[in-house]
C-alpha cells in the first residue's frame, strides 16, 4: 500500500511514498541514500560525507541537462526555464540563471533545451529504452526501509519502477558524455553504480514491491549528437560486490552515528602510515629499477 508521510518521520516498517519532492527527499536526515553510502567509502570518507550532508552544495551546472532529461523522459523533476540567451557571458544571462535556481527550476539556454529534447527523443525511439519507459510504471517513487543488520534507515528513489507479476524492473536513466558500453562499464566502477543498483533492488524488495525479485536496468544516453543510447542490466557479480560495499558502508555509518565520531580516511593510528605509488606503478618500476 502506498502512503504519504513526512520525510523526517522515523518509521520502523517499510514505507512507499508517492509525490514527495526531490528537495524533501534529499533533505531527509533520518535515513541514508545510495549516494551517501557511496560517499562513506574510499575515495570518500565519513568526515567528508557528514560535511557535505550538513552543508548542501550550490547548484552544479553539469547536472542541469540530466535533471531536464529526467523531466522530459519520465515526466518527473524540476520545471525547466528556457532562457533567451546563447550563453552566460552577459550580466543579464547570469542574473536570469541565478533567479531560476532561486525559484527551484532548471535554467537552460535555447540550444541546451533543443539538445535535451533530442536526447529525450533518442531515448523514446530506442528499441530497448523506449519500450522499457513506455511500460506502466511510477517515476521517482521514494522508498524507506530499515536495514536489519545495522538498524539504519535507508532510502531509494528509482527513476522508473515497473511492477510485473514475474519481475519488478528498476530503470535508471543516466546522461553521460560517452554512452559507449566500455565507457558505461568504467562509469559503474568510477561512480560505484553497482552499489546503487544493489541498494535499489534491496529497497524495492524490502518494501514488498518485488515479490518475484527485481532487476536493475541502466539506460545511458549521450549528451552529444546523435545522442546514442546504451541499455544494460547490472551484472550479477557486480550486484553482489555492490551489496557487500553497501553492507560495509552501513556498518561504518551506524558506528559513526552511535559514537558521534566521523573519521577521515586514516582514523586513529599509533604511527604515521606509509604512502607509495599505486600498486601497479610500484610493481612496474620495481621490475625496471630494482633488479
N, C-alpha and C positions, 0 to 999 in steps of 0.2 A: 504494500500500500504506500502511496506517495503522500507525504505530509509536508507541512511548511513549519519551519522552526527558525528561531533567531540563530544566526551563525555562531554567536558567543555562548550558546547554551551547552552545558556539559551533559551528554546523553549516553547512557550505558549501552543501549541497544543500537543496532544499525539503523540509520535514517537516510531516506532518499528525499532530496529537496529540489523541487522544480521552481523556476522563476527567481532564483537567487542571483543578484547581480554579481558580475565578476569582481567588482571592488569589494563587496561584502565577503565574498568567498576568500579572496586573498588577504583580507584584513583579519581573518579569524586567528586568534591566538590560543584557542583551546585544542587545536589539532595541528598535525603536521602533514604537509603535502609531499608529493614526489619531488618537487623542486627543492624543498627543504632537506629531505633525506639525502639528495644528491650533493647538496652543498656541505653537508656534515663530513662526508668522506673526502679524502685527498682527490684532487689538489685543493679542495676546500678544507675547512676545519670548523669545530663548534663555535669558536670565538667569532669567526667571520660570519657564520650563519646568524648568530644572535644579533650582531651589529646590523646586518642587512635587514633582519626582521624588525628590529626596533627603530630603524632609520630608513623608511621607504625611499627608494631611489627615484630620481627625477625621470621623466619620460625619456625613452631612448628612441630616436627617430627610426632606427633599423627595425623596430618592432611594428611600425605603423602599417607597412604593407601586409604583414602577417595578420594583424587584427582586422584590417579591411577585407582580406581574402576570406577570413572566417565568417565575417558578416555576409559576404556575397554568396559564399558556397553553402553555409549552414543556416543562414538566417538568424544567427545569434551573435551578439557582440556590440561594442560601442558604435554609435552612429558615425557617419562619415561627413566631414565638411570639405567640399571641393573648393579650394581657394583659386581665385582668378589670377594666379601668378605662374610664371615659368620657372622661377627659382626663389630662393630665400635670401637674395642678396640685398634687397631693399628693406628699409625700416618698416614699411607698411606690411610687407610679406611676413617679416619676423613677428610683428605685433599680432597679425591675424593668426599665425600659428600658435603663439602663446595664449591667445584668447580661446582658441579651440581646445587646447589642453586644459585650460581652467574650467571649461564647460564640460569636460569629460568626453569629448568627441575626438575622432581621429582626423587630423588635417592631412589632406592630400593635395598636391599640385595637380594641375589639369592632366599632365602627361602620366602622373602616377595613378590617377583614377582610371585612365584608359588602360594602363598596364595591369591593374588589378582586375578590371573587367575581363581582359584577355586571359589572365591566369584562371579566373573562375570558370570561364567558358571552356578552357582546355581541360579542367577537371571534370566538368559536366559531360564533355564529349569523349572522355577516355573510356575505352571498352571495359575496364575493370573499376576504376574510380567512380564513373558515372552511375552505374547500376548500384554500387555499394551505398552511395549517398542518396540514391533515389528510393531506397528501401524505407519502409515505415520505421521511423526511429525518433529519438529525442536528442536534441542538441544541448550541450552544456548542462547536463544534469549533475547536481552535486550529491556526493555520496559520502557519508560519515560512518565509521565503524571503529571498534576498539581492537587493537592487536592483542591477542590472547596471551602471548608470551611476555609482553612488557607492560600491558595496561595502557599503552599510549593510544590516544585518539588519533585516527588517521582520516584523511580525506582525499578524494579524487574527483575530477570533473571531466569526464570523457567528452571529446568533441562531438562524437556521434555514436549513440548507443542503440543497437538493433537487437531486440529480443526475439529470437526464433525458438520454436519448440525444441529443435535439435541442438542449437548452439546460440550463444549470445556473442555478437560481434562488437568489439570496441574499435572504432575507426578514429585514427589520429591524423589530422591534416597538418602538414609542416611545409612552410615555404623555405626555400633554400637557394643559394646561388648556383648550386650544381646538383641536379637531380639524377645523375648517373648512378647506377647500382653501386659502383665502387665508392663513390663519394657518400652515398647514403649509408653504406656499411661503416665508413670511417666516422660519420656523424653519430652513429649509435654508440661507438666507443668513446668519442670525444665528449659527448654530452650525456653519456650514461642513459640513453633512451631505453636500454634494456631494463633498467631499474624502474623507469616509468611504466613500461609495459607490464612488468610483473606486478607492480602495486595496483595498477588499474584492474588487472584480472582478479587479483585477490579482493579488491574492493567490491566489484560487482557481484562476485560470488558470495562474499560475506553478507551483502545486502539482500541475498536471495533473488538476484536478477539473472542468475545463470545456473539454473538447476542442472543442466546437462553440460556445464562447462563454458568457458569463454575463450575467444581468440582475439589477439591484438593485431590490428592491421594498420600499417603505415601508408599514408598517401603523401608522397613528396612531390611538390610542384616547384619548378624552377621559376625564378623571378625574371629571367631573361627570355626573350623570344627564341624559339617558338613555344616557350612555356611547357617544356616536356614534363611528363608525369611518370613516376615510378611507384607502383603499388607492391608491397611486400608484407608478408606475415612475419612477426618476430620469431626467430628460430628457437626451438625448444631448449637447446643447451644454454643459449644466451638468456632466455627467460629464467632458467634455473640459477644462473650466475647473478642476474639482476635481483632475484628474490633473496639470495644469500647476502648480497650487498645491502639490501633493504633491512634484513634482519640485524646485520651489524650496526647499521646507522640507527636503527630503532633502539638498540641496547645503549649505544653511546648517548643518544638523545635522552633516554629515560634516566641514565645516570646523571647527566648534566642538570636535568630538572630537579632530581632528588637532592643533589648536592649543592646546587646553586653555583656550580663551577663550570665554566665554558672554556676549555683549554685551546691553545693554538695547536700547530702541527706536532710540536715536541712534547708538551706537557712537562710534568716534574721529572727530572732525571738527575742522577747523582753526579754526572760529569757531562762536559760538552761533547755531544756526539760528533763523529767524523762525517764528512761530506765529500763525495767524489763525483766523478762524471757518471752519466748513465751507464748501466752495466754493459750495454752493447759497445759503448765507446771505450770503456776500460779494457774489455776483452780484446778489442781490435788493436788498441795502442800497446797493450802488454805484449801481444803477439809480435808486433813490429819492433818494439824498442827494448823489451826485457828478455831477449833471447840469451 
